[in-house]
Amino acid sequence: MALLSVIRRWHFRQHIPIREIERRTGLSRNTIRKYLRADTVEPKFKVPARPSKLDPFAEKLSAWLRIDAGKSRKQRRTAKQMHADLVVLGYDGSYNRVAAFVRAWKADRQRDAQTSGRGTFVPLVFQPGEAFQFDWSEDWAIIAGKQTKLQAAHTKLAHSKAFIVRAYPLQTHEMLFDAMTQAFRVLGGVPQRGIFDNMKTAVDKIGTGKARQVNARFAAMASHYLFEPEFCNPASGWEKGQVEKNVQDARRRLWQVMPAFPDIDALNAWLEAHCIAQWSQIQHGVLPGTIADVHAAEVASLMPLGRPFDGFVEHAKRVSPTCLISFERNRYSVPASFANRPVSVRIYPERIVVAAEGQILCEHGRVIQRSHDQPGRTIYDWRHYLAVIQRKPGALRNGAPFAEMPEAFRQLQGFLLKRPGGDREMVEILALVLQHDEQAVLCSVELALEAGVPTKTHILNILHRLIDGKDATPPRIDAPQALILRREPKANVARYDTLRNKDLRHAS
């Protein structure tokens, strides 16, 4: 290239003849004239297309490379392995030709990716109230003194970039529904669209293109809040890049110093306050002002939240003969009248509700155990077994549910079971809970224990007084005028000595 520049300067600036340039450079005059007539500034040499021994195997080798590109790095074959496989197929060329082909194929693929593939993006602009983006992440916190892995739900408004993070023990439907409800509450309303990835709690089956078979409960939630769900292409996280970046930023802003709280509710309260505080500290970047400033203007474009979605997941269960249902390796008690019958179990993030025949039967706090090394727990409600012990009072003595009764009932049981028929009497006292307020019955038992008369009759007497609004202590009696004591007797024991006189006769 330097020689071509010198030839051009000699001829066009210094007007040196071609013959002299030939003498100085050693090039033929035809070559010099060709360069000058073509007006080229950079020499280009055409490489003639020569047949190669690899040509019959080029298509096969390209197919191998495409297949290996979809595998993990450790599972891909090297160029030497591919050369050996080609030799088995009849290739008798050199390894260098195969290695050159592989390098050229990878270079073309990288060039395509940088120009029209995943390396090229289009900046996105969202109108106020148009869309929000949602994603999950895994993070760690210290809950009740124990390091716990949590599932963090990230929700971010696409226009104002206002975000909220909440922590949950699992990535299940009921957790997702609660995260949506809490996010709309904090963000001030519901946008028109929601952008999600193809998570299993939302998409049952991925179709061709944008076709999705949406989960029925997720569709019900979207219909309740009146937003249009939109799902990204598989493995295309950049389509919701704002919330993807929020996941990375949250690890630095929220989780870098592992927070410690007594329970998840306290952690979520801290996360909510911390996220809202950061809105005023982070500049929007595109619009003037902070995220809080832009969000304050966007709230008017959001639809008001309205009534929260009843975000439960329903399962059909059959109650066992021991009045228990099983869920997630744990067992929960159900009223004995529904033993051996089907019921509907509604799962919420923090509780379990059992319903049947159009009515709510009972409710338990949900137990979530992440460790599979420990056995499942059984959560009893001793009131559910009162109908059983009325027919089988002997089961009260060693009944597992009754170990969780209030302390006053357990003390009364200790007194009554020591005498014959005490188990039947204790069952009749416990059955009062079915007809009267439990606190009133418990208070009656406590008063009977304090009085030292732990009997059914006395407890019923106190209970009726409490229910009727009467004081348990007898009132002061005001005697009528006719019974007023006018002369108070004197305490004189000497008069009893006269009775010892033998001469005194008594009337018989």
C-alpha positions as CSV (number, residue, x, y, z in Angstrom):
1,M,0.0,0.0,0.0
2,A,2.9,2.4,0.8
3,L,4.4,1.6,-2.7
4,L,1.1,2.5,-4.4
5,S,1.0,5.8,-2.6
6,V,4.6,6.6,-3.7
7,I,3.7,5.7,-7.4
8,R,0.7,8.0,-7.3
9,R,2.6,10.9,-5.8
10,W,5.5,10.5,-8.4
11,H,3.1,10.5,-11.3
12,F,0.4,13.0,-10.4
13,R,2.4,15.5,-8.3
14,Q,6.0,15.3,-9.6
15,H,5.0,14.2,-13.2
16,I,7.6,11.5,-13.4
17,P,7.3,9.4,-16.5
18,I,6.1,5.8,-16.2
19,R,9.4,4.6,-17.6
20,E,11.3,6.2,-14.7
21,I,8.8,4.8,-12.2
22,E,9.4,1.4,-13.8
23,R,13.1,1.8,-13.3
24,R,12.8,2.9,-9.7
25,T,10.2,0.3,-8.6
26,G,11.0,-2.7,-10.8
27,L,7.3,-3.1,-11.7
28,S,6.1,-3.5,-15.2
29,R,4.7,-0.6,-17.1
30,N,1.4,-2.4,-17.6
31,T,1.0,-2.9,-13.8
32,I,1.8,0.8,-13.2
33,R,-0.7,1.9,-15.8
34,K,-3.3,-0.4,-14.3
35,Y,-3.0,1.2,-10.9
36,L,-3.0,4.7,-12.3
37,R,-6.0,4.2,-14.6
38,A,-8.1,2.4,-11.9
39,D,-7.6,5.3,-9.6
40,T,-7.3,2.9,-6.6
41,V,-5.7,4.0,-3.3
42,E,-5.5,0.5,-1.8
43,P,-4.2,-2.6,-3.7
44,K,-6.6,-5.5,-3.8
45,F,-5.6,-9.0,-4.9
46,K,-8.3,-11.4,-6.1
47,V,-7.9,-14.8,-4.6
48,P,-9.0,-17.3,-7.2
49,A,-11.6,-19.9,-6.1
50,R,-9.7,-23.2,-5.9
51,P,-11.4,-26.5,-5.3
52,S,-10.8,-28.1,-1.9
53,K,-11.0,-31.6,-0.5
54,L,-13.3,-30.2,2.2
55,D,-16.0,-29.0,-0.2
56,P,-18.0,-32.3,-0.3
57,F,-18.0,-32.2,3.5
58,A,-18.7,-28.5,4.0
59,E,-22.4,-28.9,4.5
60,K,-21.9,-31.7,7.0
61,L,-19.4,-29.7,9.0
62,S,-21.6,-26.7,9.1
63,A,-24.5,-28.8,10.5
64,W,-22.2,-30.1,13.2
65,L,-21.2,-26.6,14.2
66,R,-24.8,-25.5,14.4
67,I,-25.7,-28.4,16.6
68,D,-22.7,-27.8,18.9
69,A,-23.5,-24.1,19.2
70,G,-26.6,-25.0,21.1
71,K,-24.7,-27.2,23.6
72,S,-22.8,-26.2,26.7
73,R,-19.2,-25.3,26.4
74,K,-18.0,-28.6,27.9
75,Q,-20.1,-30.7,25.6
76,R,-18.9,-29.1,22.3
77,R,-16.5,-31.0,20.1
78,T,-13.1,-29.5,19.2
79,A,-11.9,-28.9,15.7
80,K,-9.6,-32.0,16.1
81,Q,-12.5,-34.2,17.0
82,M,-14.5,-33.0,14.0
83,H,-11.5,-33.6,11.7
84,A,-11.3,-37.2,13.1
85,D,-15.0,-37.7,12.5
86,L,-14.6,-36.4,8.9
87,V,-11.8,-38.8,8.3
88,V,-14.1,-41.7,9.3
89,L,-16.5,-40.4,6.6
90,G,-13.8,-40.4,3.9
91,Y,-12.1,-37.0,4.2
92,D,-8.4,-37.3,3.3
93,G,-7.5,-33.6,3.7
94,S,-5.4,-31.8,6.3
95,Y,-6.5,-30.7,9.7
96,N,-5.5,-27.1,8.9
97,R,-8.2,-26.8,6.3
98,V,-10.9,-28.0,8.8
99,A,-9.6,-25.5,11.5
100,A,-9.7,-22.7,9.0
101,F,-13.3,-23.6,8.0
102,V,-14.3,-23.6,11.7
103,R,-12.7,-20.2,12.4
104,A,-14.4,-18.7,9.4
105,W,-17.8,-20.2,10.4
106,K,-17.6,-18.8,13.9
107,A,-16.4,-15.4,12.7
108,D,-19.5,-15.2,10.4
109,R,-21.8,-16.2,13.2
110,Q,-20.3,-13.6,15.5
111,R,-20.6,-10.9,12.9
112,D,-24.3,-11.8,12.3
113,A,-25.0,-11.7,16.0
114,Q,-23.4,-8.2,16.4
115,T,-25.2,-6.7,13.5
116,S,-28.7,-8.2,13.5
117,G,-28.8,-10.7,16.4
118,R,-28.9,-10.4,20.2
119,G,-26.1,-7.8,20.2
120,T,-28.3,-5.1,18.7
121,F,-31.2,-3.5,20.5
122,V,-33.8,-0.8,19.9
123,P,-34.4,1.8,22.6
124,L,-37.9,1.6,24.0
125,V,-40.1,4.4,25.2
126,F,-43.3,3.9,27.3
127,Q,-46.1,6.3,27.8
128,P,-47.4,7.2,31.4
129,G,-49.5,4.3,32.7
130,E,-48.8,2.1,29.7
131,A,-47.0,-0.9,31.2
132,F,-45.2,-2.5,34.1
133,Q,-42.6,-5.3,34.1
134,F,-42.3,-8.2,36.6
135,D,-39.6,-10.7,37.4
136,W,-38.5,-13.0,40.2
137,S,-35.0,-13.4,41.8
138,E,-33.4,-15.5,44.5
139,D,-31.9,-13.6,47.5
140,W,-30.9,-14.3,51.0
141,A,-31.8,-12.8,54.4
142,I,-31.6,-13.7,58.1
143,I,-35.1,-14.6,59.3
144,A,-35.6,-15.4,63.0
145,G,-31.8,-15.8,63.4
146,K,-31.5,-18.3,60.5
147,Q,-30.0,-17.6,57.0
148,T,-32.9,-18.2,54.6
149,K,-33.2,-18.3,50.8
150,L,-36.1,-16.1,49.6
151,Q,-37.9,-15.4,46.4
152,A,-38.0,-11.7,45.6
153,A,-40.8,-10.3,43.4
154,H,-39.7,-7.2,41.5
155,T,-42.4,-5.0,39.9
156,K,-41.4,-1.8,38.0
157,L,-43.4,0.8,36.1
158,A,-41.9,1.2,32.6
159,H,-42.5,4.9,32.3
160,S,-41.5,6.4,35.7
161,K,-39.2,3.4,36.7
162,A,-40.8,3.3,40.2
163,F,-40.2,-0.1,41.6
164,I,-41.2,-2.3,44.6
165,V,-39.6,-5.5,45.9
166,R,-41.3,-8.1,48.2
167,A,-39.9,-11.3,49.6
168,Y,-41.7,-14.7,49.7
169,P,-40.6,-18.2,50.6
170,L,-41.8,-19.7,47.3
171,Q,-42.6,-18.8,43.6
172,T,-46.1,-20.2,43.6
173,H,-49.4,-18.8,42.3
174,E,-50.6,-17.5,45.6
175,M,-47.3,-15.7,46.2
176,L,-47.5,-14.1,42.7
177,F,-51.1,-12.9,43.2
178,D,-50.1,-11.3,46.6
179,A,-47.1,-9.7,45.0
180,M,-49.2,-8.2,42.3
181,T,-51.8,-6.8,44.8
182,Q,-49.2,-5.3,47.0
183,A,-47.3,-3.8,44.1
184,F,-50.3,-2.1,42.7
185,R,-51.1,-0.8,46.2
186,V,-47.6,0.7,46.6
187,L,-47.3,2.0,43.0
188,G,-50.7,3.8,43.2
189,G,-52.7,1.9,40.5
190,V,-52.7,-0.6,37.7
191,P,-51.1,0.1,34.2
192,Q,-52.6,-1.0,30.9
193,R,-50.2,-3.9,30.2
194,G,-48.0,-6.2,32.2
195,I,-44.8,-7.7,30.7
196,F,-43.7,-11.1,32.1
197,D,-41.4,-13.9,31.2
198,N,-42.7,-17.4,30.5
199,M,-42.9,-18.4,34.2
200,K,-44.8,-21.6,35.1
201,T,-47.2,-19.7,37.4
202,A,-48.5,-17.7,34.3
203,V,-47.9,-19.8,31.2
204,D,-49.0,-23.5,31.0
205,K,-47.7,-24.0,27.4
206,I,-45.6,-21.9,25.0
207,G,-46.9,-21.8,21.4
208,T,-45.5,-20.6,18.2
209,G,-44.5,-16.9,18.2
210,K,-46.4,-15.0,20.8
211,A,-49.1,-17.7,21.3
212,R,-49.4,-18.7,24.9
213,Q,-51.7,-21.0,26.9
214,V,-52.2,-18.8,29.9
215,N,-52.9,-20.4,33.3
216,A,-56.5,-20.1,34.3
217,R,-55.9,-18.5,37.7
218,F,-53.4,-16.0,36.3
219,A,-55.9,-15.1,33.6
220,A,-58.5,-14.5,36.3
221,M,-56.1,-12.2,38.2
222,A,-55.3,-10.2,35.0
223,S,-59.1,-10.0,34.2
224,H,-59.8,-8.8,37.8
225,Y,-57.2,-6.0,37.6
226,L,-58.0,-5.2,33.9
227,F,-54.4,-5.3,32.5
228,E,-53.3,-7.1,29.4
229,P,-50.6,-9.7,30.0
230,E,-47.8,-9.8,27.5
231,F,-45.0,-12.5,27.5
232,C,-41.5,-12.2,26.3
233,N,-40.0,-14.6,23.8
234,P,-38.1,-17.5,25.4
235,A,-34.6,-16.6,26.6
236,S,-35.2,-12.9,25.7
237,G,-34.8,-11.1,29.0
238,W,-33.9,-7.8,27.2
239,E,-37.6,-7.5,26.3
240,K,-38.2,-6.5,30.0
241,G,-34.8,-5.0,30.5
242,Q,-35.8,-2.4,33.0
243,V,-36.9,-5.0,35.6
244,E,-33.9,-7.2,34.8
245,K,-31.6,-4.2,35.6
246,N,-33.7,-3.6,38.8
247,V,-32.9,-7.2,39.9
248,Q,-29.2,-6.4,39.6
249,D,-29.5,-3.0,41.3
250,A,-31.5,-4.5,44.2
251,R,-28.7,-6.9,45.0
252,R,-26.4,-3.9,45.5
253,R,-28.9,-1.6,47.2
254,L,-30.9,-4.0,49.4
255,W,-29.3,-7.4,49.7
256,Q,-25.6,-6.7,49.7
257,V,-25.6,-6.4,53.5
258,M,-27.8,-9.4,54.4
259,P,-30.8,-7.9,56.3
260,A,-32.0,-9.6,59.5
261,F,-35.6,-9.5,60.7
262,P,-37.8,-11.7,63.0
263,D,-40.1,-12.7,60.2
264,I,-40.9,-12.1,56.5
265,D,-43.6,-9.5,57.3
266,A,-41.1,-7.3,59.0
267,L,-38.7,-7.8,56.1
268,N,-41.4,-6.8,53.6
269,A,-42.3,-3.7,55.6
270,W,-38.6,-2.7,55.5
271,L,-38.3,-3.4,51.8
272,E,-41.4,-1.3,51.0
273,A,-40.1,1.7,53.0
274,H,-36.6,1.4,51.6
275,C,-37.8,1.2,47.9
276,I,-40.0,4.2,48.3
277,A,-37.2,6.2,49.9
278,Q,-34.9,5.3,47.0
279,W,-37.4,6.8,44.5
280,S,-36.4,10.3,45.8
281,Q,-32.6,9.5,45.6
282,I,-32.4,8.1,42.0
283,Q,-32.5,10.3,39.0
284,H,-34.8,9.2,36.3
285,G,-32.1,9.5,33.6
286,V,-34.4,10.2,30.6
287,L,-36.9,12.7,32.1
288,P,-36.0,15.6,34.4
289,G,-36.2,15.0,38.1
290,T,-36.0,11.9,40.2
291,I,-38.1,8.7,39.9
292,A,-40.4,10.1,42.6
293,D,-41.1,13.2,40.6
294,V,-42.0,11.3,37.4
295,H,-44.0,8.8,39.4
296,A,-46.1,11.5,41.0
297,A,-47.1,12.6,37.5
298,E,-47.8,9.1,36.3
299,V,-50.2,8.1,39.1
300,A,-53.0,10.1,37.4
301,S,-52.6,7.7,34.3
302,L,-53.0,4.5,36.4
303,M,-56.3,2.8,37.0
304,P,-57.3,2.8,40.7
305,L,-56.7,-0.5,42.4
306,G,-60.2,-1.1,43.7
307,R,-61.1,-4.4,45.5
308,P,-58.1,-6.7,45.9
309,F,-58.0,-10.0,44.0
310,D,-58.8,-13.0,46.2
311,G,-55.6,-14.7,45.2
312,F,-55.9,-18.2,46.4
313,V,-55.2,-21.5,44.7
314,E,-57.8,-24.2,45.3
315,H,-57.2,-27.9,45.7
316,A,-59.7,-30.7,46.2
317,K,-58.9,-32.9,49.2
318,R,-60.6,-35.7,51.1
319,V,-60.6,-35.6,54.9
320,S,-59.1,-38.6,56.6
321,P,-60.8,-40.6,59.3
322,T,-58.7,-38.8,61.8
323,C,-60.2,-35.4,60.6
324,L,-57.0,-34.3,58.8
325,I,-56.1,-33.1,55.3
326,S,-52.5,-33.1,53.9
327,F,-50.8,-30.3,52.0
328,E,-47.0,-29.9,51.4
329,R,-46.1,-32.7,53.7
330,N,-48.1,-31.1,56.6
331,R,-51.5,-32.0,58.0
332,Y,-54.2,-29.7,59.2
333,S,-57.3,-30.6,61.2
334,V,-60.9,-30.2,59.9
335,P,-64.2,-30.3,61.9
336,A,-65.2,-33.9,62.7
337,S,-68.5,-33.6,60.9
338,F,-66.6,-33.6,57.6
339,A,-64.5,-36.7,58.2
340,N,-64.2,-39.0,55.2
341,R,-65.8,-36.3,53.0
342,P,-64.4,-34.1,50.1
343,V,-63.5,-30.5,50.9
344,S,-62.0,-27.6,49.1
345,V,-58.7,-26.2,50.3
346,R,-57.8,-22.7,49.5
347,I,-54.1,-21.8,49.7
348,Y,-53.0,-18.3,50.5
349,P,-49.5,-17.1,51.1
350,E,-49.9,-17.0,54.9
351,R,-53.0,-19.2,55.7
352,I,-55.0,-22.2,54.6
353,V,-58.8,-22.0,54.4
354,V,-61.0,-25.1,54.2
355,A,-64.4,-24.8,52.6
356,A,-67.3,-27.1,51.8
357,E,-71.0,-26.8,50.9
358,G,-70.6,-23.1,50.2
359,Q,-69.3,-22.2,53.7
360,I,-65.9,-21.7,55.4
361,L,-65.2,-24.6,57.8
362,C,-61.9,-23.6,59.3
363,E,-58.7,-21.7,58.8
364,H,-55.1,-22.4,59.8
365,G,-51.9,-20.5,59.6
366,R,-49.8,-22.0,56.8
367,V,-46.6,-23.9,57.6
368,I,-43.9,-23.8,55.0
369,Q,-40.9,-26.1,55.5
370,R,-38.0,-25.8,53.1
371,S,-36.0,-28.6,54.6
372,H,-37.0,-32.1,53.4
373,D,-34.9,-33.8,56.1
374,Q,-37.4,-33.0,58.9
375,P,-40.8,-34.7,59.0
376,G,-44.0,-32.8,58.3
377,R,-46.0,-31.1,61.1
378,T,-49.5,-31.7,62.2
379,I,-51.6,-28.6,63.1
380,Y,-54.5,-29.4,65.4
381,D,-57.5,-27.4,66.5
382,W,-58.9,-29.3,69.6
383,R,-62.4,-27.8,68.9
384,H,-62.7,-29.9,65.7
385,Y,-62.7,-33.1,67.8
386,L,-65.4,-32.2,70.4
387,A,-68.0,-34.1,68.5
388,V,-65.8,-37.2,68.5
389,I,-65.0,-37.2,72.2
390,Q,-68.7,-36.8,73.0
391,R,-69.1,-40.3,71.6
392,K,-65.7,-41.6,72.8
393,P,-64.9,-39.7,76.0
394,G,-62.0,-42.1,76.8
395,A,-60.0,-40.6,73.9
396,L,-59.7,-37.3,75.8
397,R,-57.0,-38.7,78.1
398,N,-54.4,-39.3,75.4
399,G,-55.9,-37.3,72.5
400,A,-53.1,-35.5,70.7
401,P,-55.3,-32.4,69.7
402,F,-56.2,-31.8,73.4
403,A,-52.6,-31.3,74.4
404,E,-53.0,-27.8,72.9
405,M,-55.9,-26.7,75.0
406,P,-55.6,-23.6,77.2
407,E,-53.9,-24.1,80.5
408,A,-57.1,-23.7,82.6
409,F,-58.8,-26.6,80.7
410,R,-55.7,-28.8,81.1
411,Q,-55.6,-28.1,84.9
412,L,-59.3,-28.9,85.1
413,Q,-58.7,-32.1,83.2
414,G,-56.0,-33.1,85.6
415,F,-58.5,-32.8,88.5
416,L,-61.4,-34.5,86.9
417,L,-59.6,-37.5,85.4
418,K,-58.6,-38.6,88.9
419,R,-62.1,-39.6,89.9
420,P,-64.5,-42.0,88.3
421,G,-66.6,-40.5,85.5
422,G,-64.3,-37.5,85.3
423,D,-63.6,-38.0,81.6
424,R,-67.3,-37.8,80.8
425,E,-67.7,-34.7,83.0
426,M,-64.7,-33.1,81.3
427,V,-66.2,-33.7,77.9
428,E,-69.5,-32.1,78.9
429,I,-67.6,-29.0,80.1
430,L,-65.6,-28.8,76.9
431,A,-68.8,-29.2,74.9
432,L,-70.0,-25.9,76.4
433,V,-67.7,-24.2,73.9
434,L,-70.0,-25.3,71.1
435,Q,-72.9,-23.4,72.7
436,H,-71.3,-20.5,74.5
437,D,-68.5,-18.1,74.0
438,E,-65.2,-19.9,74.6
439,Q,-63.7,-17.0,76.6
440,A,-66.7,-17.1,78.9
441,V,-66.4,-20.8,79.5
442,L,-62.6,-20.4,80.0
443,C,-63.2,-17.7,82.6
444,S,-65.8,-19.8,84.4
445,V,-63.2,-22.7,84.6
446,E,-60.6,-20.3,86.0
447,L,-62.9,-19.0,88.6
448,A,-63.9,-22.5,89.6
449,L,-60.3,-23.5,90.0
450,E,-59.6,-20.4,92.1
451,A,-62.5,-21.3,94.3
452,G,-61.3,-24.8,94.7
453,V,-64.5,-26.3,93.4
454,P,-63.6,-27.8,89.9
455,T,-67.0,-29.4,89.2
456,K,-69.4,-29.2,86.3
457,T,-72.2,-27.9,88.5
458,H,-70.2,-25.0,89.9
459,I,-68.8,-24.1,86.4
460,L,-72.3,-24.0,85.0
461,N,-73.4,-21.8,87.8
462,I,-70.6,-19.3,87.2
463,L,-71.1,-19.5,83.4
464,H,-74.8,-18.6,83.7
465,R,-74.0,-15.7,86.0
466,L,-71.4,-14.4,83.5
467,I,-73.8,-14.8,80.6
468,D,-76.7,-13.2,82.4
469,G,-74.4,-10.3,83.5
470,K,-74.6,-11.1,87.2
471,D,-71.7,-10.7,89.6
472,A,-70.3,-14.0,90.8
473,T,-70.0,-12.6,94.4
474,P,-73.3,-12.5,96.4
475,P,-74.7,-9.0,96.9
476,R,-75.1,-7.5,100.4
477,I,-78.5,-8.2,101.9
478,D,-80.3,-5.3,103.5
479,A,-82.5,-6.7,106.3
480,P,-86.1,-5.2,106.7
481,Q,-86.9,-3.0,109.7
482,A,-88.8,-5.8,111.5
483,L,-85.6,-7.8,111.8
484,I,-83.3,-5.1,113.0
485,L,-81.3,-6.1,116.0
486,R,-82.0,-3.6,118.7
487,R,-80.0,-5.0,121.7
488,E,-76.8,-6.6,120.7
489,P,-75.9,-9.6,122.9
490,K,-72.8,-9.5,125.1
491,A,-70.1,-12.1,125.0
492,N,-70.3,-13.4,128.6
493,V,-69.1,-17.0,128.9
494,A,-69.4,-16.9,132.7
495,R,-73.1,-17.6,132.5
496,Y,-72.3,-21.1,131.1
497,D,-70.8,-21.9,134.5
498,T,-74.3,-21.9,136.0
499,L,-75.1,-24.9,133.9
500,R,-72.5,-26.9,135.9
501,N,-74.4,-26.4,139.1
502,K,-75.7,-29.9,140.1
503,D,-78.6,-28.4,142.2
504,L,-80.0,-26.6,139.2
505,R,-82.8,-28.6,137.6
506,H,-83.4,-28.3,133.8
507,A,-86.6,-28.5,132.1
508,S,-86.9,-31.7,130.1
